[in-house]
Amino acid sequence: MYQASSVYFICGFAAIGGGLFGFDISSMSGVLGTMAYKRYFGNPVSYRQGGITCAMPFGSLVGALSSSFIADRFSRRTSIQVASIFWVVGSFIQCASVNIGMLVFGRVIAGLCVGIASSICPVYQAEIAPKEIRGRVVSLQQWAITWGILIQYFIQYGASNIDGGPNNPHQSTAAFRIPWGIQVIPAVILFFGMFFLPRSPRWLASKDRWEEAINTLAILHGGGDVDHPKVLAEYQEIEETLRFEREEAIGSYRQLVEPRMLKRVILGMSIQMWSQLCGMNVMMYYVVYIMEGANIASPLLTASIQYILNVLLTLPAIVYLDRIGRRPAMLIGSLLMMTFLFIVGGLQATYGRANVPPFKNAGNSDITWIIYDNKPVSKAIVAMTYLFVCSFATTWGPTSWTYPSEIYPTKIRAKAVSLSTASNWFWNCVLAFAVPPLLTNINWKMYMIFATFNGVAFIHMFLTAPETKGKSLEEMDDVFDSGLPAWKPVPKGSRLDQIQKDIEAGELKVSRPFGGNLRGEDKELVLGVSEHVEKPRAIGTAI
């Protein structure tokens, strides 16, 4: 069977799993402003709408927590395919919904997919990619999310014009059934396409399938040559790290709470928490309400610009994340988002008013605070909202997926990332449920709360998140066990590069596996010289 060999193609295709999350976000935000949705489901607002919206992140929380079992036992590739099946089933249930209960159930099933895919897709990408472009290809996860949001939003925008448009009180239910049905297509493509992608070489190695592992590394990083120095160097790193992990019995959930690892687990969970508490998904889920509150004509169209910016401004992060680094992206992003949210909150507080008659009408009855007859302020709020989205797209968006996927050892990576992603979905669920009543009850103060969260995130990341760019996955122990405070850079260079140079110079010989064991004549593969230079090391120490 044909197997893809391009790292960019493999990681980009796997990122469709992230795109499914984006599809869900805009399939909900796009229907909120249509009369078909309001009429058919009884105009759900406040806690009722919050319950519908948070059904998906609740399912995602369950999916994320269960993802490591599937990924560790059956492989990263298979777990992504399992997620695709959940998505197809959940989407069909949503499309056929006849009441809120059925809609909620469909969103929970679809959420299982998003939880599994959002946990395992970044792990799969990180384990496939070379260290030089790992940040770039894992960032494709976030880019796929933004594309999913944009594509589904315009499908929804087009469907909202069925039967005279979203304000027609007799609009057909096709306005929301069409988008919810169409979203099965990418999941079907993902399910069948994954058969043509390789399994993670690090997962294969963890199962002692060494011949498959080194052949996969050769296809991905050595042009098919198993004797390529880069392939042998990476094999050496993986083999030594796995041996150490087995000697230390690293692999169980108990290891996640060991003092040495606990700080990393907390950091990964915190990053995903702050990616929610920064306020971005609030903008994505409830942007129509926000635009209505700013008293903007055609909130659906105005919101679409936000989604386009989200796609375009993720590109700079994909290109530069491996150059600039993860740490500066998070720190700069927190400061910018905090600033823009404080401005939006201040404008709403100063120029807004309670939405009561005569300002209240059928078109804005689902909001309680509005900017009335002040176009400059309305435009300023929209502009700050756009700048907030741009700030997230270039910083926290891609980094929040990249950083947690790369900082854990192989044997517990899926388990730890599942906890990190579960943190994302826990707070996503809380916010999806809480934001509608927050918008109803405290209005502009909600922006101040999220701005404050960004300020706290800045301090937290400054004190606890070291830079990881340019380091292999097997070197993360060196980064976190160096004893240096997070704000001081770790020594430049990579141990993997040094091993590759030693192999090329003939100073190090590496044995490679065949059929799970070493063949007699290949027990010592010597490159350049006959003398074997031993270089034993313990994890956490440099060569």
BELQUI-V455741 format. One record per residue. RES is the residue in one small letter. PSI is psi in whole degrees, 0 to 359 (NA if undefined). OMEGA is omega in whole degrees, -180 to 180 (* if undefined). D_FIRST is the distance of its C-alpha to the first C-alpha in whole Angstrom. Layout:
RES;PSI;OMEGA;D_FIRST  RES;PSI;OMEGA;D_FIRST
This chain:
m;140;178;0  y;139;177;4  q;127;-179;6  a;148;-178;10  s;347;-180;13  s;122;-179;16  v;320;-180;18  y;317;-180;20  f;315;-178;17  i;310;-177;16  c;325;177;19  g;319;179;20  f;316;179;18  a;333;-179;18  a;350;174;22  i;330;176;22  g;323;174;23  g;326;179;26  g;330;179;26  l;324;175;27  f;316;179;30  g;320;177;31  f;317;-177;31  d;318;-177;33  i;308;-174;35  s;341;176;36  s;335;175;36  m;312;-177;39  s;329;-178;41  g;335;-178;41  v;345;-174;42  l;330;-177;45  g;5;-178;47  t;143;179;47  m;331;180;49  a;314;180;47  y;314;-178;46  k;317;-177;49  r;314;-173;51  y;323;-177;48  f;16;173;48  g;33;179;51  n;63;-179;51  p;130;176;50  v;175;176;51  s;232;-174;52  y;328;-179;51  r;312;177;49  q;324;177;47  g;321;179;46  g;320;177;45  i;313;-176;43  t;319;-174;41  c;354;177;41  a;320;180;39  m;309;177;36  p;333;174;36  f;313;175;38  g;324;179;34  s;324;176;33  l;314;178;35  v;317;179;34  g;319;180;30  a;317;-179;31  l;331;-179;33  s;351;-172;30  s;323;-176;27  s;327;178;27  f;313;-180;27  i;316;-175;24  a;320;-179;22  d;325;-176;24  r;317;-172;23  f;355;178;20  s;157;178;18  r;319;-177;19  r;314;-179;16  t;322;-180;16  s;324;177;20  i;323;178;19  q;320;176;17  v;318;179;21  a;321;-180;23  s;321;180;21  i;316;178;22  f;320;-178;26  w;315;-180;26  v;312;180;25  v;312;-179;28  g;322;-179;30  s;319;179;30  f;321;178;31  i;317;178;34  q;317;-178;35  c;325;-177;35  a;8;-173;37  s;136;176;40  v;353;177;43  n;175;-177;45  i;322;-180;44  g;316;179;43  m;322;178;40  l;316;179;39  v;317;180;40  f;316;178;38  g;321;180;35  r;327;176;35  v;316;180;35  i;315;177;32  a;326;178;30  g;326;176;32  l;318;178;30  c;310;-176;27  v;322;178;28  g;315;179;29  i;311;-176;26  a;319;-178;24  s;338;176;27  s;314;-168;27  i;330;179;24  c;312;177;22  p;325;177;25  v;313;179;24  y;314;-180;20  q;316;-179;21  a;324;-178;24  e;342;177;22  i;323;-167;19  a;146;168;22  p;156;-174;24  k;331;-176;28  e;332;-177;29  i;16;-176;27  r;315;179;27  g;322;-179;29  r;312;-174;28  v;329;176;25  v;331;176;26  s;340;176;29  l;335;175;26  q;311;180;26  q;321;179;30  w;320;178;29  a;322;177;27  i;315;-178;30  t;322;177;32  w;320;178;30  g;316;178;29  i;312;-175;33  l;312;-177;34  i;311;-178;32  q;328;180;33  y;317;-179;36  f;330;171;37  i;315;179;35  q;321;180;38  y;318;177;40  g;316;-179;40  a;333;-178;40  s;343;180;43  n;5;176;45  i;143;176;44  d;46;173;48  g;4;174;50  g;173;-172;48  p;344;-178;48  n;359;179;52  n;118;-177;52  p;344;180;54  h;22;-178;52  q;141;-178;49  s;152;177;46  t;352;175;43  a;339;-180;41  a;329;177;41  f;338;-180;39  r;324;-180;37  i;308;179;35  p;321;-178;34  w;336;176;33  g;320;-178;31  i;331;-174;29  q;356;175;28  v;338;-173;26  i;309;-180;23  p;329;179;22  a;322;177;21  v;317;177;19  i;317;-179;17  l;316;-177;17  f;308;-176;16  f;326;-180;13  g;329;-178;12  m;339;177;12  f;336;-176;9  f;7;177;7  l;151;-179;10  p;158;170;11  r;158;179;13  s;127;179;17  p;330;179;18  r;326;174;21  w;317;178;20  l;317;180;18  a;321;-179;21  s;340;177;24  k;13;-179;22  d;28;174;23  r;66;-169;19  w;322;-179;20  e;317;177;18  e;322;-179;15  a;312;-177;17  i;328;175;18  n;322;177;15  t;317;176;14  l;321;-180;18  a;318;179;17  i;320;-175;14  l;319;-168;16  h;356;-177;20  g;17;-180;20  g;27;-180;18  g;358;-177;16  d;109;-180;19  v;344;179;20  d;7;179;23  h;133;-178;24  p;322;-180;27  k;321;179;26  v;313;-180;23  l;322;179;25  a;318;-179;28  e;321;176;26  y;316;180;24  q;316;179;28  e;313;-179;29  i;316;-177;27  e;315;-179;28  e;320;-179;31  t;316;179;31  l;322;178;29  r;317;178;32  f;316;-179;35  e;323;179;33  r;321;178;33  e;325;-180;37  e;4;180;38  a;37;177;36  i;126;-180;35  g;345;-179;32  s;165;177;35  y;334;180;36  r;328;-180;39  q;338;-178;38  l;337;-179;38  v;6;172;42  e;141;-175;43  p;321;-177;45  r;327;-176;43  m;337;-174;40  l;322;-179;42  k;327;177;43  r;319;179;39  v;315;179;38  i;320;180;41  l;314;179;41  g;317;178;37  m;325;-180;39  s;319;180;41  i;316;178;39  q;327;176;37  m;311;-179;41  w;330;178;42  s;337;175;40  q;315;-176;41  l;352;175;45  c;339;176;45  g;2;-175;45  m;313;-177;42  n;338;171;40  v;316;178;44  m;323;-178;44  m;313;-177;40  y;316;-168;41  y;28;-178;45  v;328;180;45  v;318;177;47  y;319;-178;50  i;317;179;50  m;324;175;50  e;320;179;53  g;330;177;55  a;357;179;55  n;50;180;56  i;136;176;54  a;140;-180;54  s;71;179;50  p;326;-180;49  l;316;-179;45  l;318;179;45  t;321;179;47  a;329;-178;44  s;328;178;41  i;322;178;42  q;320;-179;42  y;323;177;38  i;315;178;38  l;322;180;39  n;319;178;37  v;310;-173;34  l;320;-174;36  l;354;171;37  t;335;-178;34  l;315;179;33  p;324;179;36  a;320;179;35  i;320;-177;31  v;321;-168;32  y;355;-175;35  l;324;179;34  d;349;176;33  r;311;-177;37  i;319;-180;39  g;163;-178;38  r;318;-175;37  r;309;178;41  p;324;-180;43  a;316;-179;41  m;319;-178;42  l;313;180;45  i;318;-180;46  g;317;-180;44  s;317;180;46  l;315;-178;49  l;314;-179;48  m;321;177;47  m;315;-178;51  t;311;-176;53  f;324;179;51  l;321;176;52  f;322;179;55  i;314;180;56  v;314;179;55  g;319;179;56  g;318;178;60  l;318;179;60  q;319;-178;59  a;320;-174;62  t;319;-172;64  y;354;-179;64  g;168;178;62  r;161;178;64  a;138;-178;64  n;87;180;62  v;161;177;65  p;141;10;67  p;2;-178;68  f;331;-176;65  k;135;178;62  n;183;-177;61  a;332;-177;58  g;339;-178;56  n;23;-174;56  s;347;-177;57  d;8;177;54  i;158;-176;56  t;356;-178;59  w;135;-172;59  i;147;169;59  i;114;-174;60  y;126;172;63  d;46;177;64  n;78;-173;63  k;321;179;60  p;318;180;60  v;318;178;60  s;316;179;57  k;323;179;55  a;321;179;56  i;316;178;54  v;319;180;51  a;316;178;51  m;325;177;51  t;317;178;48  y;317;-180;46  l;324;176;47  f;313;180;46  v;317;179;42  c;320;180;42  s;315;179;43  f;316;-175;40  a;326;-177;38  t;353;-175;38  t;276;-173;39  w;328;-178;38  g;296;-180;35  p;325;-176;33  t;326;-178;35  s;339;175;35  w;325;-175;31  t;310;-171;31  y;309;-179;33  p;334;-177;33  s;349;-173;29  e;357;-169;30  i;2;-176;33  y;155;175;32  p;157;-175;31  t;314;-172;28  k;336;180;29  i;9;-175;31  r;311;-178;29  a;321;180;27  k;313;-177;31  a;318;179;33  v;326;178;31  s;323;176;31  l;319;178;35  s;313;-179;35  t;325;176;33  a;324;175;35  s;317;176;38  n;311;-174;37  w;332;175;36  f;310;-179;40  w;328;174;42  n;316;180;40  c;314;179;41  v;314;-177;44  l;320;180;45  a;324;180;43  f;324;-171;46  a;332;-172;49  v;316;178;49  p;312;176;50  p;330;176;53  l;314;178;53  l;327;-179;53  t;319;-168;56  n;324;-177;58  i;355;170;58  n;242;-173;57  w;338;-179;57  k;336;179;57  m;321;179;54  y;323;179;53  m;322;179;55  i;312;-179;53  f;327;175;50  a;318;178;51  t;320;177;53  f;319;180;50  n;323;176;48  g;318;178;51  v;321;179;51  a;320;178;47  f;311;-179;48  i;316;-178;50  h;312;-179;48  m;324;179;45  f;323;-175;48  l;338;-168;49  t;346;-172;46  a;102;176;42  p;162;179;42  e;140;-179;40  t;358;-176;36  k;146;176;35  g;0;-180;34  k;143;176;33  s;163;179;30  l;326;-178;29  e;350;-180;31  e;1;-177;34  m;332;174;35  d;321;178;37  d;319;-178;39  v;313;-173;39  f;342;180;41  d;15;-176;43  s;339;-177;44  g;356;179;48  l;145;173;48  p;156;-173;49  a;330;-176;46  w;355;175;48  k;132;-176;48  p;144;174;45  v;159;180;43  p;140;-180;43  k;164;180;41  g;166;-177;38  s;138;176;35  r;326;180;35  l;320;178;32  d;321;-180;33  q;319;178;36  i;318;179;33  q;319;178;31  k;320;180;34  d;321;178;36  i;316;179;33  e;325;-179;33  a;355;-180;37  g;15;-179;36  e;353;-179;38  l;132;177;35  k;142;-174;33  v;131;175;30  s;135;178;28  r;150;-171;25  p;152;171;23  f;122;178;21  g;27;178;20  g;345;178;22  n;170;178;25  l;130;176;26  r;147;-175;27  g;309;-177;30  e;350;-179;30  d;12;-177;28  k;329;176;30  e;104;177;32  l;111;-174;30  v;128;180;33  l;103;172;32  g;321;-178;36  v;163;-179;38  s;342;-179;39  e;131;-179;41  h;122;179;39  v;110;-180;40  e;137;178;39  k;67;179;39  p;151;178;39  r;161;171;39  a;149;178;39  i;134;179;38  g;355;178;40  t;147;180;42  a;160;178;41  i;NA;*;40
